[in-house]
Each structure stands twice: as C-alpha cells, then as structure tokens.
C-alpha cells in the first residue's frame, strides 16, 4: 500500500488540534480558555447593524453575546442617522433581551436656526423608543 502524504498529514493535524484544545481547557483556571467561550457572557459594544435580517443577532445569541449598536453621525445629515436607527429600532423591538441602541444626532445642519430644537426633539423621540 503506497504512503498517502495528505491522509497522514490530516490525521496528524487532527491529533495536534485536539491536543491543543485539551491543553487550552486545562490551563490556569484563573483565566478564560477556549472552552469557556460558550458559557461566558459577552458584550459587543460597537456593532453597526444595517439590516432587518436576524442572522447576526441569532448567531450572537448562540455565542452568548449581548449587542450594543451605536448609531454614528457621518456628518452627512439627519437622514443618514434615521435609516440606520430604524434598522436598530426594529432589531431592538424584536430582540429586546439581546440588543440595545445608542442614538446619535447629526451636526450637519449645525448652522440652521432650528438645529437645537430639532435635535432635542429627535433625542427625545429616540429615548422614548428605548434608545440610550
């Protein structure tokens, strides 16, 4: 029977990976290891969800993550804040246990005489919606 290098290599690689996994699970218990990944509570504090799809939130839940989506002002005007905010609010409404939203306001219209009034109204609405 001829020697099959690929098969031999893969077998040794699998053994080596299992050994590393075992070692990582028996390390100093003072620190987290790879084995703790599924049981440790985690928070991702800067995500940017721009979709109504649930895939990311569902995977985060499986991986024991809580999410904080920070709406960002890219200095392009209020409509560029309102659209991502609407996605965030939708996710927060459907996944209130796992998803939080930090709102923002635009500085694009800074020189507009109604800027402060409009900005405060936007923030009041956002906070009433449940944003932080």
LINCORZI-V512731 format. One record per residue. N is the residue number from 1. PHI is phi in whole degrees, 0 to 359 (999 if undefined). PSI is psi in whole degrees, -180 to 180 (999 if undefined). Layout:
BEGIN
N_PHI_PSI, N_PHI_PSI
END
This chain:
BEGIN
1_999_126, 2_288_151, 3_286_126, 4_255_102, 5_300_-46, 6_299_-44, 7_294_-43, 8_296_-45, 9_299_-48, 10_296_-40, 11_298_-46, 12_293_-36, 13_296_-43, 14_296_-43, 15_298_-44, 16_296_-44, 17_296_-40, 18_296_-39, 19_296_-45, 20_298_-40, 21_297_-44, 22_298_-44, 23_296_-42, 24_295_-28, 25_278_-13, 26_248_13, 27_290_-179, 28_309_120, 29_291_-6, 30_291_-22, 31_243_159, 32_285_152, 33_231_177, 34_303_-33, 35_295_-22, 36_275_-8, 37_307_-45, 38_286_-23, 39_258_-14, 40_276_130, 41_290_137, 42_225_154, 43_230_127, 44_261_110, 45_263_9, 46_208_74, 47_255_164, 48_223_90, 49_273_124, 50_232_51, 51_202_160, 52_266_-4, 53_290_151, 54_262_-1, 55_304_-48, 56_294_-45, 57_294_-41, 58_296_-42, 59_294_-39, 60_298_-41, 61_298_-44, 62_299_-35, 63_270_7, 64_68_39, 65_255_143, 66_258_149, 67_239_140, 68_235_112, 69_268_121, 70_261_114, 71_286_130, 72_246_137, 73_273_114, 74_265_19, 75_55_36, 76_245_7, 77_110_165, 78_298_-37, 79_296_-24, 80_280_-10, 81_265_-40, 82_295_-38, 83_293_-52, 84_299_-36, 85_300_-41, 86_297_-38, 87_297_-45, 88_297_-45, 89_297_-39, 90_299_-47, 91_296_-43, 92_297_-40, 93_297_-42, 94_274_-19, 95_225_52, 96_299_-25, 97_285_-23, 98_241_-6, 99_224_127, 100_238_159, 101_232_129, 102_256_119, 103_281_174, 104_211_173, 105_221_155, 106_273_143, 107_255_5, 108_302_-42, 109_263_29, 110_311_-40, 111_278_-7, 112_291_133, 113_299_-23, 114_265_6, 115_304_-51, 116_297_-46, 117_299_-46, 118_295_-40, 119_293_-45, 120_296_-38, 121_296_-42, 122_297_-45, 123_296_-42, 124_302_-45, 125_299_-46, 126_299_-45, 127_293_-38, 128_295_-32, 129_289_-16, 130_110_2, 131_288_160, 132_248_999
END
